[in-house]
Amino acid sequence: MSRFVFNRALQSALVLLVMSFVIYGLMGLMPGDPIDLMITSDPKITTEDAARLRALYGLDIPITERYWHWLMGALSGDFGYSRMFAQPVFQIIWPALGNTAILLGLSFVLALVIALPLGALAATRPYSKLDYSINLVLFAGISVPPFWLALLLITLFSVVFGILPAGGTAQAAGVNDFWESAKYLILPIASLTVASIGGHARYMRASMIETLRHCFIRTARAKGLSPWQVITGHALRNALIPVVTVIALDFGFLFSGALVTETIFAYPGMGKLIFDAIMGNDYNLALITLLFATALTLLGNFMADLAYNTLDPRLSFKDMDA
């Protein structure tokens, strides 16, 4: 296992290195730079002032040289300052990351708790009325645009009934009570959960149907096991193997934020922060946030490999490393 962990760590480091160069290059190819934004906001800045600022920020040298300076600083622990917030980038990221972890973490867990049993239940009676009914609900959830669902929830529960806040956070509203604070999360969590249930349940249904066709399932039934024992003791564990891959890929998205939902509900999470950093040409903040999302995606894939070995002991770390 130690060799497997070392190889994965080396591969992840190479991926992050390549991604840092690609992201930095794409940011540098965007039209304009931070100084152009300063000039737009303050027309009194002269050409000489603009040139001096570009030299101060290192924008007057080739992008490859700028990237090299950033990389050397990052390797020494200096990830730079955010131009928009005038603070070290990690001081900006942690609050947004905490907000996103609460919002998307709760919605992610809730979606899995609902979707996996629902998909397994539909697979036990394929092409029956129960299966068609569940699929109808799942397709409805997949088809509804997230922004439309969010606006519908706000209109219904905030405008019509007036029982839930339309957006924001409890900290911004100065609310300290736990239950009152939880009200600010209900609508965005509901919006994200409904959008996620359909996809995960459909994956679970397809995987379970395929698993129930295998010979070992017929053998378990021939031994006289009850349908519940066959499903929970044999089929479910094997059906989860391909589903774990999808869950692992969603892990990176989990902490990169949901831009549309966070924007509609005025929620200060990672998605909104990444968008603002890119639009504001805040190189350091945009680069670190995107690399952080990449690192978490790689971590999710590593955790999926560990889950494969737990679900199917026949899979060794040597086989997965190959």
C-alpha positions as semicolon CSV with decimal commas, in nm:
position;residue;x (nm);y (nm);z (nm)
1;M;0,000;0,000;0,000
2;S;0,289;0,238;0,073
3;R;0,405;0,210;-0,288
4;F;0,052;0,282;-0,409
5;V;0,026;0,591;-0,187
6;F;0,369;0,716;-0,301
7;N;0,285;0,673;-0,670
8;R;-0,047;0,849;-0,627
9;A;0,117;1,135;-0,439
10;L;0,377;1,174;-0,715
11;Q;0,110;1,165;-0,987
12;S;-0,100;1,421;-0,800
13;A;0,198;1,654;-0,763
14;L;0,267;1,636;-1,138
15;V;-0,100;1,702;-1,218
16;L;-0,106;2,005;-0,988
17;L;0,216;2,136;-1,145
18;V;0,075;2,108;-1,497
19;M;-0,259;2,253;-1,392
20;S;-0,091;2,550;-1,222
21;F;0,093;2,632;-1,545
22;V;-0,222;2,592;-1,758
23;I;-0,438;2,803;-1,527
24;Y;-0,172;3,073;-1,495
25;G;-0,130;3,079;-1,872
26;L;-0,504;3,105;-1,936
27;M;-0,534;3,386;-1,683
28;G;-0,248;3,566;-1,856
29;L;-0,417;3,530;-2,196
30;M;-0,734;3,700;-2,076
31;P;-0,783;4,049;-2,222
32;G;-0,663;4,322;-1,993
33;D;-0,485;4,297;-1,661
34;P;-0,541;4,427;-1,307
35;I;-0,385;4,762;-1,398
36;D;-0,636;4,807;-1,682
37;L;-0,913;4,757;-1,426
38;M;-0,755;5,021;-1,205
39;I;-0,742;5,263;-1,499
40;T;-1,107;5,196;-1,578
41;S;-1,211;5,269;-1,219
42;D;-0,983;5,575;-1,191
43;P;-0,932;5,765;-1,522
44;K;-0,689;6,005;-1,348
45;I;-0,416;5,739;-1,353
46;T;-0,152;5,851;-1,601
47;T;0,044;5,634;-1,845
48;E;0,352;5,671;-1,627
49;D;0,157;5,557;-1,320
50;A;0,024;5,257;-1,511
51;A;0,374;5,159;-1,624
52;R;0,508;5,195;-1,271
53;L;0,226;4,977;-1,132
54;R;0,285;4,710;-1,397
55;A;0,652;4,700;-1,301
56;L;0,558;4,686;-0,932
57;Y;0,325;4,389;-0,987
58;G;0,565;4,223;-1,231
59;L;0,323;4,250;-1,523
60;D;0,587;4,395;-1,754
61;I;0,784;4,069;-1,780
62;P;0,699;3,756;-1,988
63;I;0,430;3,532;-1,846
64;T;0,665;3,233;-1,820
65;E;0,900;3,434;-1,601
66;R;0,610;3,554;-1,388
67;Y;0,492;3,195;-1,346
68;W;0,842;3,086;-1,241
69;H;0,856;3,355;-0,973
70;W;0,510;3,250;-0,847
71;L;0,609;2,881;-0,843
72;M;0,926;2,946;-0,644
73;G;0,729;3,152;-0,395
74;A;0,457;2,884;-0,368
75;L;0,715;2,613;-0,301
76;S;0,850;2,825;-0,016
77;G;0,501;2,871;0,128
78;D;0,428;3,219;-0,010
79;F;0,111;3,201;-0,221
80;G;0,080;3,574;-0,262
81;Y;-0,184;3,833;-0,182
82;S;-0,528;3,884;-0,326
83;R;-0,539;4,207;-0,524
84;M;-0,915;4,255;-0,471
85;F;-0,913;4,192;-0,094
86;A;-0,556;4,307;-0,013
87;Q;-0,507;4,002;0,210
88;P;-0,316;3,672;0,185
89;V;-0,512;3,436;-0,039
90;F;-0,562;3,170;0,228
91;Q;-0,723;3,422;0,460
92;I;-0,982;3,477;0,186
93;I;-1,028;3,110;0,098
94;W;-1,092;2,960;0,443
95;P;-1,420;3,143;0,521
96;A;-1,558;3,070;0,173
97;L;-1,442;2,709;0,196
98;G;-1,616;2,668;0,531
99;N;-1,941;2,806;0,392
100;T;-1,922;2,576;0,091
101;A;-1,838;2,274;0,305
102;I;-2,151;2,331;0,512
103;L;-2,381;2,398;0,218
104;L;-2,261;2,143;-0,037
105;G;-2,155;1,886;0,223
106;L;-2,503;1,867;0,373
107;S;-2,673;1,862;0,033
108;F;-2,431;1,597;-0,093
109;V;-2,492;1,365;0,203
110;L;-2,867;1,420;0,189
111;A;-2,875;1,348;-0,184
112;L;-2,685;1,020;-0,139
113;V;-2,906;0,912;0,153
114;I;-3,213;0,957;-0,066
115;A;-3,073;0,861;-0,409
116;L;-2,893;0,533;-0,334
117;P;-3,187;0,354;-0,165
118;L;-3,426;0,498;-0,424
119;G;-3,214;0,368;-0,713
120;A;-3,174;0,027;-0,548
121;L;-3,550;0,006;-0,486
122;A;-3,625;0,084;-0,852
123;A;-3,375;-0,183;-0,964
124;T;-3,542;-0,457;-0,759
125;R;-3,854;-0,426;-0,976
126;P;-3,729;-0,310;-1,317
127;Y;-3,985;-0,189;-1,571
128;S;-4,267;-0,212;-1,318
129;K;-4,507;0,064;-1,217
130;L;-4,285;0,137;-0,917
131;D;-3,979;0,167;-1,141
132;Y;-4,157;0,393;-1,389
133;S;-4,290;0,615;-1,109
134;I;-3,948;0,655;-0,952
135;N;-3,786;0,726;-1,290
136;L;-4,051;0,988;-1,366
137;V;-3,965;1,172;-1,045
138;L;-3,591;1,136;-1,111
139;F;-3,615;1,268;-1,467
140;A;-3,819;1,562;-1,341
141;G;-3,543;1,647;-1,093
142;I;-3,274;1,616;-1,361
143;S;-3,468;1,827;-1,612
144;V;-3,543;2,121;-1,383
145;P;-3,279;2,397;-1,429
146;P;-3,110;2,472;-1,095
147;F;-3,155;2,849;-1,129
148;W;-3,528;2,810;-1,203
149;L;-3,574;2,577;-0,907
150;A;-3,391;2,819;-0,678
151;L;-3,608;3,111;-0,792
152;L;-3,921;2,898;-0,751
153;L;-3,827;2,805;-0,394
154;I;-3,756;3,169;-0,308
155;T;-4,088;3,280;-0,455
156;L;-4,285;3,010;-0,276
157;F;-4,127;2,999;0,070
158;S;-3,988;3,353;0,104
159;V;-4,231;3,572;-0,092
160;V;-4,564;3,387;-0,074
161;F;-4,542;3,217;0,268
162;G;-4,263;3,430;0,418
163;I;-4,133;3,149;0,640
164;L;-3,774;3,125;0,516
165;P;-3,511;3,387;0,429
166;A;-3,451;3,444;0,058
167;G;-3,073;3,433;0,082
168;G;-2,762;3,541;0,265
169;T;-2,606;3,381;0,570
170;A;-2,681;3,389;0,939
171;Q;-2,346;3,559;1,010
172;A;-2,425;3,844;0,771
173;A;-2,769;3,886;0,930
174;G;-2,624;3,882;1,281
175;V;-2,821;3,572;1,383
176;N;-2,668;3,355;1,657
177;D;-2,951;3,113;1,735
178;F;-2,888;2,767;1,588
179;W;-3,237;2,704;1,454
180;E;-3,271;3,052;1,313
181;S;-2,930;3,011;1,146
182;A;-3,038;2,678;0,996
183;K;-3,324;2,851;0,814
184;Y;-3,072;3,027;0,588
185;L;-2,949;2,688;0,462
186;I;-3,282;2,516;0,395
187;L;-3,359;2,664;0,052
188;P;-3,009;2,637;-0,102
189;I;-2,966;2,283;0,035
190;A;-3,306;2,183;-0,103
191;S;-3,219;2,329;-0,443
192;L;-2,886;2,146;-0,466
193;T;-3,025;1,819;-0,328
194;V;-3,308;1,801;-0,581
195;A;-3,059;1,869;-0,862
196;S;-2,829;1,585;-0,745
197;I;-3,072;1,309;-0,652
198;G;-3,173;1,220;-1,006
199;G;-2,825;1,153;-1,141
200;H;-2,702;0,946;-0,846
201;A;-3,023;0,743;-0,829
202;R;-3,009;0,666;-1,201
203;Y;-2,647;0,547;-1,172
204;M;-2,741;0,331;-0,875
205;R;-3,039;0,180;-1,056
206;A;-2,836;0,090;-1,366
207;S;-2,554;-0,060;-1,161
208;M;-2,792;-0,260;-0,942
209;I;-2,983;-0,401;-1,242
210;E;-2,654;-0,516;-1,396
211;T;-2,539;-0,672;-1,067
212;L;-2,865;-0,862;-1,015
213;R;-2,805;-1,044;-1,345
214;H;-2,478;-1,204;-1,229
215;C;-2,441;-1,571;-1,149
216;F;-2,351;-1,520;-0,782
217;I;-2,691;-1,356;-0,728
218;R;-2,868;-1,663;-0,866
219;T;-2,649;-1,879;-0,642
220;A;-2,743;-1,674;-0,336
221;R;-3,110;-1,710;-0,420
222;A;-3,069;-2,085;-0,477
223;K;-2,925;-2,115;-0,126
224;G;-3,256;-1,992;0,009
225;L;-3,153;-1,640;0,112
226;S;-3,435;-1,390;0,146
227;P;-3,463;-1,104;-0,108
228;W;-3,346;-0,860;0,160
229;Q;-3,036;-1,069;0,232
230;V;-2,957;-1,099;-0,139
231;I;-2,986;-0,724;-0,193
232;T;-2,801;-0,601;0,116
233;G;-2,549;-0,882;0,155
234;H;-2,449;-0,947;-0,205
235;A;-2,590;-0,712;-0,469
236;L;-2,559;-0,372;-0,297
237;R;-2,189;-0,398;-0,216
238;N;-2,097;-0,492;-0,575
239;A;-2,334;-0,239;-0,730
240;L;-2,169;0,043;-0,534
241;I;-1,831;-0,004;-0,707
242;P;-1,910;0,194;-1,026
243;V;-2,126;0,440;-0,830
244;V;-1,826;0,523;-0,607
245;T;-1,646;0,656;-0,918
246;V;-1,924;0,906;-0,982
247;I;-1,929;1,010;-0,617
248;A;-1,551;1,060;-0,622
249;L;-1,573;1,287;-0,927
250;D;-1,838;1,492;-0,748
251;F;-1,604;1,538;-0,452
252;G;-1,401;1,804;-0,634
253;F;-1,718;1,985;-0,734
254;L;-1,827;1,967;-0,372
255;F;-1,563;2,219;-0,265
256;S;-1,537;2,421;-0,585
257;G;-1,881;2,557;-0,511
258;A;-2,208;2,587;-0,697
259;L;-2,184;2,923;-0,872
260;V;-2,548;2,955;-0,983
261;T;-2,698;2,853;-0,650
262;E;-2,453;3,064;-0,446
263;T;-2,521;3,367;-0,666
264;I;-2,901;3,340;-0,648
265;F;-2,904;3,288;-0,272
266;A;-2,625;3,546;-0,213
267;Y;-2,419;3,279;-0,042
268;P;-2,045;3,359;-0,005
269;G;-1,898;3,024;-0,108
270;M;-1,611;2,900;-0,322
271;G;-1,804;2,913;-0,649
272;K;-1,877;3,283;-0,614
273;L;-1,522;3,348;-0,495
274;I;-1,367;3,173;-0,798
275;F;-1,595;3,362;-1,035
276;D;-1,515;3,700;-0,878
277;A;-1,140;3,625;-0,880
278;I;-1,142;3,534;-1,251
279;M;-1,355;3,831;-1,353
280;G;-1,136;4,063;-1,145
281;N;-0,810;3,925;-1,288
282;D;-0,699;3,839;-0,936
283;Y;-0,426;3,595;-1,046
284;N;-0,320;3,464;-0,707
285;L;-0,670;3,410;-0,571
286;A;-0,804;3,249;-0,889
287;L;-0,502;3,023;-0,923
288;I;-0,509;2,895;-0,565
289;T;-0,885;2,838;-0,558
290;L;-0,880;2,642;-0,884
291;L;-0,578;2,440;-0,775
292;F;-0,750;2,368;-0,445
293;A;-1,051;2,229;-0,632
294;T;-0,815;2,019;-0,847
295;A;-0,637;1,882;-0,539
296;L;-0,968;1,784;-0,380
297;T;-1,073;1,606;-0,699
298;L;-0,750;1,407;-0,689
299;L;-0,814;1,333;-0,321
300;G;-1,162;1,210;-0,411
301;N;-1,017;0,972;-0,669
302;F;-0,770;0,840;-0,411
303;M;-1,051;0,783;-0,161
304;A;-1,246;0,603;-0,434
305;D;-0,954;0,362;-0,482
306;L;-0,957;0,290;-0,111
307;A;-1,332;0,231;-0,128
308;Y;-1,284;-0,012;-0,420
309;N;-1,056;-0,225;-0,207
310;T;-1,307;-0,219;0,080
311;L;-1,605;-0,308;-0,137
312;D;-1,421;-0,578;-0,334
313;P;-1,123;-0,735;-0,150
314;R;-1,022;-0,909;-0,474
315;L;-0,894;-0,572;-0,597
316;S;-0,544;-0,520;-0,464
317;F;-0,353;-0,193;-0,455
318;K;-0,103;-0,346;-0,693
319;D;-0,376;-0,402;-0,953
320;M;-0,511;-0,046;-0,913
321;D;-0,161;0,100;-0,939
322;A;-0,109;-0,083;-1,266
